[in-house]
Amino acid sequence: MIDIRPGSLRSAVHVIFQFALIALIYISGSAYPKNYVLLSLYILLIFTGLWSMYLMKFRFNVSPEPLKGISILSKGPYRVIRHPMYTSVLGMTLCLVAGEFSYARIAYWALLAVNMFLKLSYEEKLLSAAFPSYADYMKRTKRLIPYIF
């Protein structure tokens, strides 16, 4: 079950901006990269996002508030990064921007990256409050890019 009900105004603003910026990237150019290298990376990122959702049994929240009854995952992509779905979205949209560059698209992507970074920072505060073990998980993993950031 995917929960799309934001728990707070702050969460709602993050989610609305996220989806609006993603939509702007998609409608301002090609919906998939024409370059084979970028297309391969795009497909890999789709797979990573789907794998992450599968591991969560397709029960996740698009707003930062954790759902009731969830637990911290540390398998699959969650072994090395805490937010593989965010990584997938940012990577896929960056592939689109790189594949058909425009100043508008890079501006949309930069705003999306800032919004998603603020959203995941807020989400990590909420997860830290809900799960005492989350601090240890944060020490073992990176936020978005395996072994780097």
VEXGULUM-438686 format. One record per residue (C-alpha): residue in three letters; residue number from 0; x, y, z. Coordinates in steps of 0.2 Angstrom, whole numbers, plus 5000, padded with zeros to 4 digits. Each point is the difference from the previous one (the first is absolute). Layout:
<vexgus>
[vexgu 'ALA'; NUM; [X; Y; Z]],
...
</vexgus>
This chain:
<vexgus>
[vexgu 'MET'; 0; [5000; 5000; 5000]],
[vexgu 'ILE'; 1; [5007; 5017; 4995]],
[vexgu 'ASP'; 2; [4994; 5014; 5012]],
[vexgu 'ILE'; 3; [4999; 5017; 4992]],
[vexgu 'ARG'; 4; [4992; 5009; 5014]],
[vexgu 'PRO'; 5; [5013; 5013; 5007]],
[vexgu 'GLY'; 6; [5001; 5001; 5019]],
[vexgu 'SER'; 7; [5004; 5018; 5001]],
[vexgu 'LEU'; 8; [5000; 5016; 4989]],
[vexgu 'ARG'; 9; [5019; 4999; 4999]],
[vexgu 'SER'; 10; [4999; 4982; 4993]],
[vexgu 'ALA'; 11; [4986; 5005; 4988]],
[vexgu 'VAL'; 12; [5011; 5015; 4993]],
[vexgu 'HIS'; 13; [5014; 4988; 4997]],
[vexgu 'VAL'; 14; [4989; 4987; 4992]],
[vexgu 'ILE'; 15; [4991; 5013; 4989]],
[vexgu 'PHE'; 16; [5017; 5008; 4994]],
[vexgu 'GLN'; 17; [5008; 4983; 4997]],
[vexgu 'PHE'; 18; [4986; 4994; 4988]],
[vexgu 'ALA'; 19; [4998; 5017; 4992]],
[vexgu 'LEU'; 20; [5019; 5000; 4996]],
[vexgu 'ILE'; 21; [5000; 4982; 4994]],
[vexgu 'ALA'; 22; [4985; 5004; 4989]],
[vexgu 'LEU'; 23; [5009; 5016; 4993]],
[vexgu 'ILE'; 24; [5016; 4990; 4996]],
[vexgu 'TYR'; 25; [4989; 4987; 4991]],
[vexgu 'ILE'; 26; [4990; 5012; 4990]],
[vexgu 'SER'; 27; [5014; 5012; 4995]],
[vexgu 'GLY'; 28; [5009; 4986; 4990]],
[vexgu 'SER'; 29; [5001; 4982; 4995]],
[vexgu 'ALA'; 30; [4993; 4988; 5013]],
[vexgu 'TYR'; 31; [5014; 4988; 4998]],
[vexgu 'PRO'; 32; [5019; 5002; 4995]],
[vexgu 'LYS'; 33; [5004; 4997; 4982]],
[vexgu 'ASN'; 34; [5019; 4997; 5004]],
[vexgu 'TYR'; 35; [5003; 4981; 5004]],
[vexgu 'VAL'; 36; [5011; 5003; 5015]],
[vexgu 'LEU'; 37; [4988; 5012; 5008]],
[vexgu 'LEU'; 38; [4985; 4988; 4995]],
[vexgu 'SER'; 39; [5009; 4986; 5008]],
[vexgu 'LEU'; 40; [5003; 5010; 5016]],
[vexgu 'TYR'; 41; [4982; 5006; 5000]],
[vexgu 'ILE'; 42; [4994; 4981; 4999]],
[vexgu 'LEU'; 43; [5012; 4996; 5014]],
[vexgu 'LEU'; 44; [4993; 5014; 5011]],
[vexgu 'ILE'; 45; [4982; 4994; 4996]],
[vexgu 'PHE'; 46; [5005; 4982; 5005]],
[vexgu 'THR'; 47; [5008; 5007; 5016]],
[vexgu 'GLY'; 48; [4984; 5010; 5004]],
[vexgu 'LEU'; 49; [4989; 4985; 4997]],
[vexgu 'TRP'; 50; [5011; 4989; 5010]],
[vexgu 'SER'; 51; [4999; 5012; 5015]],
[vexgu 'MET'; 52; [4981; 5001; 4999]],
[vexgu 'TYR'; 53; [5000; 4981; 4999]],
[vexgu 'LEU'; 54; [5010; 4998; 5016]],
[vexgu 'MET'; 55; [4988; 5011; 5008]],
[vexgu 'LYS'; 56; [4986; 4989; 4994]],
[vexgu 'PHE'; 57; [4994; 5015; 4990]],
[vexgu 'ARG'; 58; [4995; 5008; 5017]],
[vexgu 'PHE'; 59; [5008; 5017; 5000]],
[vexgu 'ASN'; 60; [4995; 5018; 5003]],
[vexgu 'VAL'; 61; [5004; 5014; 4987]],
[vexgu 'SER'; 62; [5000; 5013; 5015]],
[vexgu 'PRO'; 63; [5014; 4999; 5012]],
[vexgu 'GLU'; 64; [4990; 4993; 5015]],
[vexgu 'PRO'; 65; [5004; 4982; 5003]],
[vexgu 'LEU'; 66; [4985; 4988; 4999]],
[vexgu 'LYS'; 67; [4994; 4991; 5015]],
[vexgu 'GLY'; 68; [5006; 4982; 5002]],
[vexgu 'ILE'; 69; [5016; 5003; 4989]],
[vexgu 'SER'; 70; [5018; 4995; 5004]],
[vexgu 'ILE'; 71; [5017; 5005; 4994]],
[vexgu 'LEU'; 72; [5006; 4990; 4985]],
[vexgu 'SER'; 73; [5018; 4996; 4998]],
[vexgu 'LYS'; 74; [5000; 4988; 4985]],
[vexgu 'GLY'; 75; [5001; 5002; 4982]],
[vexgu 'PRO'; 76; [5004; 5018; 4995]],
[vexgu 'TYR'; 77; [4996; 5005; 5018]],
[vexgu 'ARG'; 78; [5016; 4992; 5006]],
[vexgu 'VAL'; 79; [5010; 5014; 4992]],
[vexgu 'ILE'; 80; [4988; 5015; 4998]],
[vexgu 'ARG'; 81; [4986; 5006; 5011]],
[vexgu 'HIS'; 82; [4989; 5007; 4986]],
[vexgu 'PRO'; 83; [5001; 4990; 4985]],
[vexgu 'MET'; 84; [4983; 5006; 4993]],
[vexgu 'TYR'; 85; [5006; 5018; 5001]],
[vexgu 'THR'; 86; [5016; 4995; 4992]],
[vexgu 'SER'; 87; [4990; 4992; 4986]],
[vexgu 'VAL'; 88; [4989; 5015; 4997]],
[vexgu 'LEU'; 89; [5015; 5012; 5000]],
[vexgu 'GLY'; 90; [5010; 4989; 4989]],
[vexgu 'MET'; 91; [4986; 4997; 4987]],
[vexgu 'THR'; 92; [4996; 5018; 4999]],
[vexgu 'LEU'; 93; [5019; 5004; 4998]],
[vexgu 'CYS'; 94; [5001; 4988; 4986]],
[vexgu 'LEU'; 95; [4985; 5009; 4991]],
[vexgu 'VAL'; 96; [5009; 5017; 5003]],
[vexgu 'ALA'; 97; [5017; 4993; 4994]],
[vexgu 'GLY'; 98; [4991; 4992; 4985]],
[vexgu 'GLU'; 99; [4991; 5016; 4994]],
[vexgu 'PHE'; 100; [5008; 5014; 5009]],
[vexgu 'SER'; 101; [4992; 5017; 5002]],
[vexgu 'TYR'; 102; [5003; 5014; 5013]],
[vexgu 'ALA'; 103; [4982; 4998; 5005]],
[vexgu 'ARG'; 104; [5002; 4981; 5003]],
[vexgu 'ILE'; 105; [5016; 5002; 5010]],
[vexgu 'ALA'; 106; [4991; 5013; 5011]],
[vexgu 'TYR'; 107; [4986; 4989; 5003]],
[vexgu 'TRP'; 108; [5012; 4986; 5004]],
[vexgu 'ALA'; 109; [5010; 5011; 5012]],
[vexgu 'LEU'; 110; [4984; 5005; 5009]],
[vexgu 'LEU'; 111; [4994; 4982; 5001]],
[vexgu 'ALA'; 112; [5017; 4995; 5007]],
[vexgu 'VAL'; 113; [4999; 5014; 5014]],
[vexgu 'ASN'; 114; [4982; 4995; 5004]],
[vexgu 'MET'; 115; [5004; 4982; 5001]],
[vexgu 'PHE'; 116; [5015; 5003; 5011]],
[vexgu 'LEU'; 117; [4990; 5011; 5012]],
[vexgu 'LYS'; 118; [4986; 4987; 5000]],
[vexgu 'LEU'; 119; [5012; 4985; 5003]],
[vexgu 'SER'; 120; [5008; 5010; 5014]],
[vexgu 'TYR'; 121; [4983; 5003; 5008]],
[vexgu 'GLU'; 122; [4996; 4982; 4998]],
[vexgu 'GLU'; 123; [5016; 4994; 5008]],
[vexgu 'LYS'; 124; [4995; 5011; 5015]],
[vexgu 'LEU'; 125; [4983; 4992; 5001]],
[vexgu 'LEU'; 126; [5008; 4982; 4998]],
[vexgu 'SER'; 127; [5013; 5004; 5014]],
[vexgu 'ALA'; 128; [4986; 5005; 5012]],
[vexgu 'ALA'; 129; [4990; 4984; 4995]],
[vexgu 'PHE'; 130; [5014; 4988; 5000]],
[vexgu 'PRO'; 131; [5014; 5001; 5013]],
[vexgu 'SER'; 132; [5011; 4988; 4989]],
[vexgu 'TYR'; 133; [4999; 5012; 4985]],
[vexgu 'ALA'; 134; [5015; 5009; 5006]],
[vexgu 'ASP'; 135; [5011; 4984; 4999]],
[vexgu 'TYR'; 136; [4992; 4997; 4982]],
[vexgu 'MET'; 137; [5005; 5018; 4995]],
[vexgu 'LYS'; 138; [5018; 4996; 5005]],
[vexgu 'ARG'; 139; [5001; 4985; 4989]],
[vexgu 'THR'; 140; [4992; 5007; 4985]],
[vexgu 'LYS'; 141; [5001; 5015; 4988]],
[vexgu 'ARG'; 142; [4985; 5011; 4996]],
[vexgu 'LEU'; 143; [4998; 4999; 4981]],
[vexgu 'ILE'; 144; [5016; 4994; 4992]],
[vexgu 'PRO'; 145; [5008; 4983; 5005]],
[vexgu 'TYR'; 146; [5017; 5003; 5009]],
[vexgu 'ILE'; 147; [5000; 5018; 4996]],
[vexgu 'PHE'; 148; [4986; 5011; 5007]],
</vexgus>
